[in-house]
Amino acid sequence: MEEGTSQSLGYCEGTVDDDYDVRQWDVREDCEVRQILDRIADKWSLLVIALLDCQSLRFTQLRREIDGISQRMLSVTLRQLERDGLVSRTVHPVVPPRVDYELTPLGRTLHQTIKSLVTWTEQHQEEIIAARASYDARREMMET
């Protein structure tokens, strides 16, 4: 264990919220919270949710907008988000079939959270860049 790392999962000295329980972020494989976070926090899901804000899009539109995603990965991502109740899929009975995707009410609440995370990242990116540079410089000095 690294120096300065507490061995206790419940150690939160100095935290503001005394009701906060770190065990809610359980690392067991069968933990539902972990599984849901793994799903919604992957890069493809975040991008799909962001793109579907206030609009429905067709599969081809989503694929065009998401740089680097394969057709298979987009299909898998949309299927998983639909299964989790975050995205709805509407098939229109036309030839060729047209399929639209949109956020469900639950998905829209998640979008607000993602938007907050992006805003925080934008506000603190310079601090993070500086911290990375400082860390890299320290590591480089230690290795020489």
Secondary structure by P-SEA (a helix, b strand, c coil): cccccccccccccccccccccccccccccccaaaaaaaaaacaaaaaaaaaaccccccaaaaaaacccccaaaaaaaaaaaaaaccbbbbbbccccbbbbbbbcaaaaaaaaaaaaaaaaaaacaaaaaaaaaaaaaaaaaaac
